[in-house]
Amino acid sequence: MRRLAVILAAAALAGCTAANDAADAVARDRAKTVVNSVVAQRFPGVNAAPVTDCIIDAASAAEILNIASASVTGVTQSTVEEVLAIASRREAVNCIAEQSITLLAG
């Protein structure tokens, strides 16, 4: 009986993890759409996709959720400022620089 309880608890946790992973993926996807549009608008001619990935990777879970919500409510100046603040973090700047070098190297 005890073994069954442990197995059921593990299965429930695995289900929660899968649901959380799916929710995280949806939020990150929505946030990427918003960040990509901000980057494309603020930096015309720049390949926005790698920059967007760097910004998303440097963002916290709460920031990703906040930015993702702008995909529904609309991008505001506050959203743009949040994206630019994340982009200015050391982690994001280093990532963007690395991606730029990779893109230039061909």
C-alpha positions as CSV (number, residue, x, y, z in Angstrom):
1,M,0.0,0.0,0.0
2,R,2.8,2.4,0.9
3,R,4.6,1.6,-2.4
4,L,1.4,2.4,-4.3
5,A,1.1,5.8,-2.5
6,V,4.7,6.6,-3.4
7,I,4.1,5.7,-7.1
8,L,0.9,7.7,-7.2
9,A,2.6,10.7,-5.7
10,A,5.5,10.5,-8.2
11,A,3.0,10.3,-11.0
12,A,1.1,13.3,-9.8
13,L,4.3,15.3,-9.5
14,A,5.3,14.3,-13.0
15,G,2.0,15.4,-14.3
16,C,2.4,18.8,-12.5
17,T,5.8,19.2,-14.0
18,A,4.6,18.4,-17.5
19,A,1.7,21.0,-17.1
20,N,4.1,23.6,-15.7
21,D,6.6,22.9,-18.6
22,A,3.7,23.4,-21.1
23,A,2.6,26.6,-19.4
24,D,6.2,27.9,-19.4
25,A,6.6,27.1,-23.1
26,V,3.4,28.9,-24.0
27,A,4.4,32.0,-21.9
28,R,7.9,32.0,-23.4
29,D,6.4,31.8,-26.9
30,R,4.0,34.7,-26.3
31,A,6.8,36.7,-24.7
32,K,9.1,36.0,-27.6
33,T,6.4,37.4,-30.0
34,V,6.3,40.6,-28.0
35,V,10.0,41.0,-27.5
36,N,10.6,40.3,-31.2
37,S,8.3,43.1,-32.2
38,V,9.9,45.5,-29.8
39,V,13.4,44.6,-31.0
40,A,12.3,44.9,-34.7
41,Q,10.7,48.3,-34.0
42,R,13.5,49.8,-31.9
43,F,16.4,48.3,-34.0
44,P,15.3,48.2,-37.6
45,G,17.5,46.0,-39.8
46,V,18.8,43.9,-36.9
47,N,18.0,40.2,-37.0
48,A,15.6,40.2,-34.1
49,A,15.3,36.5,-33.4
50,P,18.7,35.9,-31.8
51,V,18.4,39.1,-29.8
52,T,15.0,38.1,-28.7
53,D,16.3,34.7,-27.5
54,C,19.0,36.4,-25.4
55,I,16.4,38.8,-23.8
56,I,14.0,36.0,-23.0
57,D,16.9,33.9,-21.5
58,A,17.9,36.8,-19.3
59,A,14.3,37.5,-18.1
60,S,12.8,36.1,-14.9
61,A,9.7,33.9,-14.9
62,A,7.7,36.9,-13.6
63,E,9.0,39.2,-16.4
64,I,8.2,36.6,-19.0
65,L,4.7,36.3,-17.8
66,N,4.4,40.1,-17.7
67,I,5.7,40.5,-21.2
68,A,3.6,37.6,-22.5
69,S,0.5,39.3,-21.2
70,A,1.2,42.2,-23.6
71,S,0.5,39.8,-26.4
72,V,-3.1,40.0,-25.3
73,T,-3.4,43.5,-23.8
74,G,-1.1,45.3,-26.2
75,V,2.5,46.5,-26.0
76,T,2.7,49.6,-23.9
77,Q,5.6,52.0,-23.2
78,S,6.1,50.1,-19.9
79,T,6.5,46.8,-21.9
80,V,9.1,48.4,-24.1
81,E,11.0,49.8,-21.1
82,E,10.9,46.3,-19.4
83,V,12.3,44.6,-22.6
84,L,15.0,47.2,-22.9
85,A,15.9,47.0,-19.2
86,I,16.3,43.2,-19.6
87,A,18.3,43.7,-22.8
88,S,20.8,45.9,-20.9
89,R,21.6,43.3,-18.3
90,R,25.1,41.8,-18.5
91,E,23.8,38.3,-19.3
92,A,21.7,39.6,-22.2
93,V,24.5,42.0,-23.5
94,N,27.0,39.2,-23.5
95,C,24.6,36.8,-25.3
96,I,23.7,39.5,-27.9
97,A,27.4,40.2,-28.5
98,E,28.1,36.4,-28.9
99,Q,25.2,36.1,-31.3
100,S,26.4,39.1,-33.3
101,I,29.9,37.6,-33.7
102,T,28.4,34.3,-34.8
103,L,26.2,36.0,-37.4
104,L,29.1,38.1,-38.7
105,A,31.3,35.0,-39.0
106,G,28.7,33.5,-41.2
